Amino acid sequence: MRRIRCAIYTRKSSEDGLEQDFNSLDAQREACEAYIASQKHEGWELLPDRYDDGGISGGHLERPSLKRLMQAVDEKRVDQIVVYKIDRLTRSLADFAKLVERLDAAEASFVSVTQSFNTATSVGRLTLNVLLSFAQFEREVTAERIRDKIAASKRKGLWMGGNVPLGYQADGRTLRIDQEEAATIRCLYDWYLEHGVVRVVKEQADALGLRSRRRLRGAGRISGGKAFDRGHIHHILSNPIYAGRIRHKGQVHDGQHPAIIAPAIWERVQQMLEDGCGKARGTRHMAPRSPLAGKLFDETGDRLTLSHSGTNGKRLRYYISRRLVTDRSQKHPDAWRLPARQVEALIAELVRAHLKKTGIATLLIQDIAASEVAATSARLHAVEKTGDCLALVDRADLSPGNITVRFNQNALANLVDCDPERINPEQLILSAPFRMRRRGVELKLHLGDAPSEIDRTLVQNIVKARRWMAMILDGKTFAEIAEGEGTSKRRVQDVIDLAMLAPDVLDAIAAGEQPEGLTSDYLIKSGVPADWSKQRETFAQL
């Protein structure tokens, strides 16, 4: 009797349930083993090797166990393949033809336990072809139905799964904003709006140490957590999902998730991307509008990054401590948030003053020849524009009351047309005091120990208030005072509170040393606390 070597092949499309002690693959194998045992009288013999593909579709042949099995067939180590149902082997008629061709070449065949036919006979092959045709038809209809459902859902603005984009977290069939990651997205858009160059955006992101999201893949593999490359940044900048929209098959639909980027800003970025793609290679870009980006540091060593805000239709730039962007779990009261234009003007003024110092040429360049002094001084004195001044800065460190600037040695050498080694290193660093004074919500920066500024309007109103208070004590009414002063009763009532200011507060105002936020308008609108200690506490925060 001829010996027929049998191999059992099992497959399950999804991984659901595979972790159970007795799963679908075990059930298929048990049925196949029983069938082989029933054919023992025909010489059937079960081989010990297992060929199980769990969690793999039958729509293709890229299956590890199936490949091993067909290799064994090609090597004529298997005579018969036994499957629970034919669709466990394949759902594709074209793939079935390939398998049958290889089986025929090896003089092997296969049997389906639950479908009574044998491919060793012509009738069995005909029956099998019909079954596979219906299996392929069912697979194609199912795939078409799924595609239609996804398209309809996306037209409604639903998120249909996949990799959750950076800046969001999955929330059922929609997305919710991840505030920490959203800050990264906003920074990328702000930088692109600022510079218009993806390369510069990448440099900014690298300087801040921004990273993509770490993702846990199959088999415990971790991906992401790396620096952004230009392709990834371009994808983020062009992805409509950040404007609260869903893209599908080239069409964009309004989404049901919140936007991280205002649609108008997103549209502007798309136009900039389109215009940028049309520029010829080698085209020089305009000087950056934020020339200190990546060069500013606070007293903790934290880099100051560029930020934007909109007020009354104006786009305002700020330099803020990096921790305000990367760690929003805390308030960081020691962090810096400075108006970009004022910081740039302040540092440019410091650089300009240094380059105009008497004898700067001989101080800056070691062993300078007398014939070079005049030309070198002229080059240094000619640096006037803010952008030109800041282009010479390599780094600037801020601490309360002090600023330290370090020049870029190569940039200075290029300016004066000399070898960088001739630049005196002692002249590369300069420090200066500076003051921050706040007037209401406006912050002003002053280089050096700024002279006191007396608020004459405030002083005059205090004088009026004290005179009117004396009239009240003499028995006059507010109406009588208003009539005599040619003003309104309400004005008298508002101003008279200034007579209640503490003596030390009055001394500071008289010397021009009060907080800039302490103005007549502020005191009239906010009121003057009756308690002097409360006054000091309140005014100190201005």
Number of C-alpha atoms within 10 A of each C-alpha: 6 7 11 18 17 26 26 26 24 24 27 20 13 12 11 12 14 15 8 9 7 10 13 16 19 15 13 21 21 13 17 27 20 11 19 20 15 11 12 13 10 13 14 19 19 18 13 9 11 14 19 21 21 19 15 17 17 20 17 13 18 11 17 12 17 18 13 13 22 18 14 15 23 17 10 15 17 23 20 22 21 24 26 25 19 20 18 18 24 21 25 21 20 13 16 19 12 11 17 16 13 17 22 14 12 18 15 23 21 21 23 21 20 13 15 11 18 17 19 15 10 11 12 15 15 13 15 20 15 11 17 20 15 14 18 18 15 13 16 15 12 12 12 12 12 12 12 12 13 17 17 12 14 22 18 14 21 22 24 16 12 7 9 14 15 17 20 22 16 16 11 11 13 17 23 16 18 14 16 15 20 19 17 19 19 19 20 22 19 21 23 22 16 18 17 20 16 20 15 16 25 23 15 19 22 15 14 18 13 19 16 16 16 12 14 11 9 7 6 8 8 11 12 12 12 12 15 19 17 15 11 13 20 18 10 17 22 17 17 22 25 27 21 20 21 23 18 11 6 5 9 15 17 17 23 18 22 17 19 21 20 12 15 10 14 21 15 12 19 16 12 16 18 12 11 14 10 9 10 8 8 6 7 8 9 8 11 14 13 19 17 23 18 21 18 23 23 20 15 12 13 17 22 28 26 24 21 18 11 9 8 5 7 8 9 13 20 20 25 24 25 21 19 19 20 15 12 12 10 8 10 12 7 11 17 21 17 20 18 22 15 16 18 19 18 18 22 23 18 20 23 21 12 15 22 16 13 10 11 17 23 17 15 22 24 13 11 16 9 8 8 13 15 10 11 21 20 14 14 19 16 13 18 15 12 18 18 16 21 23 16 21 24 19 18 21 20 20 15 13 14 15 23 17 21 19 21 17 21 16 15 21 18 12 14 20 12 15 13 17 12 14 21 15 15 9 15 16 15 15 15 14 16 19 16 15 16 16 14 14 9 10 15 15 17 16 18 15 11 12 9 12 13 15 18 13 12 18 18 11 16 22 16 18 21 17 13 24 22 13 15 15 9 9 9 13 13 20 15 14 18 17 11 10 13 9 12 15 16 11 12 19 15 15 24 22 20 24 19 18 17 17 10 11 17 17 12 13 22 17 13 17 15 22 18 20 20 21 17 19 14 13 18 16 10 9 13 22 17 12 11 16 10 13 16 15 10 13 16 12 10 15
